[in-house]
Amino acid sequence: MANYGIKVSKDGFDVKTADDRDLVMTSKSNLLKTKLTGVTTENTEVAHGLAYIPIFFYAVKPILGSDRYMICNGNIATGFDWVGSWIDATNFHSLIGRYYIFYQEL
C-alpha cells in the first residue's frame, strides 16, 4: 500500500526520511483550516457563515504601543482595558484585536 500525503520538513531535515517531530506539517495530522482572519475595532461582530460554533483564536496587544500580540481565547482583563471575545453559531464578537476563525467545530 502506498503512502500519500503532504509533508514539509524543518530546515536541515530530508522530508523523505524525517521523523514527525522534525516536520513543520504533515497531512496525516489534523490541521486547523482557516475560514476567516482580520482585525476588529470596538464592539465588532463578524458573521462567520458556519452553522456551528467554530474554533477561534483571538490576539491582543497587552501593552499599548507594543508590536507583540498575545493569543487568548475567551474573555481576559488587562491592566489597561477590558478585552473580550466570544463566538456563537452565527457571529464572532470582540473588541479590539486580531482574530482567526477556523472551519473545525468547537
Buried (B, 14 or more C-beta within 10 A) or exposed (E): EEEEEEBEBEEEBEBEEBEEEBBEEBEEEEEBEEBBEEEBEEEBEBEBEBEEBBBBBBBBBBEEEEEEEBEBBEEBEBEEEEBBBBBEEBBBBBBBBBBBBBBBEE
